[in-house]
Amino acid sequence: MTLKFRTVQLGTPRQPGEGLRIGTVRRPPRGVPKSEYRERDFFDVWLPILGPSQELLATFRSSGQSIDAFFRGYAAEMAETEPRQVIQLLAELAKQTPISVGCYCANEAICHRSVLGELIRAAAGEPTIRPLAADCVYTIAHGDELRRIADKGGGQGELTEGRRWINAARLLRQAQKQNESLPIVFADATDCSRLIFWGRLDLITINQTDTNYAFSKLRPIRGRHAPQELVLTSTNKTIAPGFIRPYALVRTPAFLR
């Protein structure tokens, strides 16, 4: 069973499919009336028990403690009986209904929510690192926009493409049923000769004329690789030079694994 679950930055606009937004922080947002928490996209429910303790945060901020040490301390706090029970509750809820958990940090890579997400997935019995599906989506986007998304931390973003990704949506459903991640590979829209980023597709929403898609864990592709290395699923042949279509289904390349 695929969890209906994601991590978010509190105070940012809600994304399609994120469901109930839960604030896993010790303190509510400063200067914001309680009546405005929901309408200003902070959270629907506040669960301070799942935030790192003030003592742990103070140690991290004042002692030069490494982020790995902070994460270990936070995981130890979450292993206590009461937070562990709440994590198990969220894991069970995420099997039935969409939920999201978040913190104020812009960079998820140094935020406790990255650890909390893994704890929730583990409590639900889901592998913390899902294998990549055999096929993936190739598309193009502006490099500056992709770099902005990757630099946010967590690499979560949402873009629109002017075609209806019906087969990609089918692939995503299939990957989710098999507990796999569906990769998405990007070339730069201004220079399609090089693959520059890849991530994991989380959601595809097909409209009458276009597609909105959400993804996470966006990161640069290591080394220099061209679209012509990708093999089209429809023909089992590599992409030809001069290929200008903005979207295609391809075999997941070995350099992602």
N, C-alpha and C positions, 0 to 999 in steps of 0.2 A: 504494500500500500504506500502510495506517495503522500508525503506530508504536504499540507497546504500551509506553508510556513515560510517566512522570510525575515531578515533583519533590516532595520531602517534607522535613519537619523531623525530623531525627534525634532519637530518644527519645520520639516521639509514637506512639500506638497505630497499628498498621498498618491500612490501608484495603483493602477487597476489590479484588482485581485489580492491586495494585501490584507483585506479584512479588518478585524478588530485590532487596533493599534494599542500596544501595551507598553507603558513606560517602566523600564527596569532600571530606575535610578533612585538614589537615596533621597534626593531633594527635588521638589517640583520646580518648574521654571521660574526664575526670579522676575518679579515685577509683573507677572501675568495672573489676572484674577482666575480663581478656580473655575468660574463659569465659562472661561474662554479656552480652557485646555483643549477641548475637542475641536472647536471651530478654527483655532489657530494651528491645527495639525500637530499638537504635541502628543497627546494620547487620549484614548477613550477610558482606559483603566490604568491606575497607578499601582505597581507592585514593587515597592521599595525593597522588599526582602530579597529580590534578585539583583539588586545593585551591589557593587563592592562596598565594603564597610568604609566609614570615614577614616578609621585607623589605617587600613590598607592603602587608601588613596594618599593619606598624609605621608606615609612611609615612602611610597613611590615618588611623590613629588619632591620630597625634601632630601632623600638620601642618594639619589642617583641610581636607584634600583633599576635593573634591566627590565624590559617589557616582558621577557620570558618569566622572570621571577614574579612580577606582578600577576601575570596570568596564572602561574602555579598557585599563588596565594589566593586568588579569586576562586579557582577551581576547588581549593580546599574548603573555602567558606561555603561554596555551593554543595559540598558533600555532606554538610550538616543536615540533621533530620528535616527541619522545617523547609528550608529552601529546596532540598532534594525532592520533597513531596510535591512542592509547587511546580517544579520542573517536570515531574512525572505527569501532573495534571495537564500542563500545557502540551506535553507530548501527545497525550490522549486526545485533547481538544483538536490539535492540528491534524489528526487523522480524519476528523469529521467536518471541520469548518476552517476557513482561512483566518490565520492570525499573524501578527507581526510583533516583534519585540525590538525595542530600541533604546538608544542613549543619545545625548546631545553631541557627542564627538563626531566631527566631520570625517575623520580618518578611521575607518573600521579596523584597519590593520593594527592599530594600537588602542583599540577599544574593547572593553570587556564583553560587548555583545557578540564579538566573533567567537569567544569561548562559550558563551551562553548558547549560541546557536548550535554548536557542536554537542553540548550537553543535552539539549532538547532532542536532537536527532538520535543521539545514542540512547536516550531514555525511551524513544519510540521504537528502538530496534533497527533503525536505519543506519547503513554504513556511513561513517563520517566523511569518507571520500568515495563518491560514486564513480564507477568506471565510465569512460567515454563511450558513446554509441558508435557503431560502425560507420554511420553516415553523419554528415554535418551540413550546415548551411554556409554558403559563400555569399557575401554581399559587399557593398562598398559604402563608405561613409567618409566624411571629411576628417582628415587626420587631426586637425586642431580640436575638433569636437571629441574625438576618441581620447586624445591625450587629457583633455579636461575631465572626462569621466574617469579615466584610470587614476588620475592624480587625486581624486576625491577620497580615495581609500575605499576598499570593498569592491570598487569597479562596477557599481550598480548604475545602470542607465536605461533609458527608454528612447527609441528612435522610431521614425516612420519611413516606410518605403512604398513607392508608388505602384506596387503590384500586390495582388492578393496571394498570400503565401499558403495556399490550401494544402499542398503536399508537405510543406514544412510543418504546418500545424499537425498533420497526421504523424509525421516523424516524431514530433515532440510528445504527443500522446503515447506513442509506442515506447519511446525511451523512458517516460515516466512510469509506465506499467512495468517495465523491466528494471526499474530502479537504476537507470543510467542517466548521465548528463549528455545533453545534446549540444555539441560545440557550435559556435558561430565564428567564422573566420572573415576578417575584414581586409580589403585593399583600400588604399586611399582614393577617394573619388576624383581627386585632381591628378593622380598618377597611378593608374591601375597596374603598373608593372611590378609592384612589390606588395606582398602581404605584410601588414604592419601590426595588427592586434588580433587577439582571439579571446573569447569568453564562453560562458555557458548560458544558453537560452533558458529563461524561466517562464515566459508567458508570450503567447502570440494571440493578438486580437485582430480578426479579419473584418474590415469594414466593406462598404459597397465598392470602393475604388482603390483602397490601399490597405496597408497592414501596419499596426503598431506592434512593436516587439520590445520586451524587457529582457535584460540580460544582467549577469553579475560576474564577478571575478575577472573583469577585463584586464588583460596584461599584454605587454609587447611580445611579439613572436621573436624567439631567439634565432640569431643567424639571419641570413638573407635568403628569402624564399619568394618565388614568383607564383602567380595564379596558374601558370602553365605546368606546375607540379601537381595540381589537383586533378583528380579523376572524376569525371561526371558520372553520377549514378545511372543516368538514362542511357548512356552509350558505352560506358566502361572505357572511355578514351580520355586522355588529358585535355584540359582546356586549350583551345587553339590560340596562337598569337593574335592579338587584336580583338579578342573576346570582350565585348562591351556591355553584355547584359548585366544589370545591377543585382541579379539574384540567381543562384543556382544551387542545386543539391549535389554534393560531392562526397566521395569517400573521406572519412576522417584521416588526415595525413599522419604519417608516423612521427613527424617532428613535433606533434602536439602531445604525444603519449610519454 
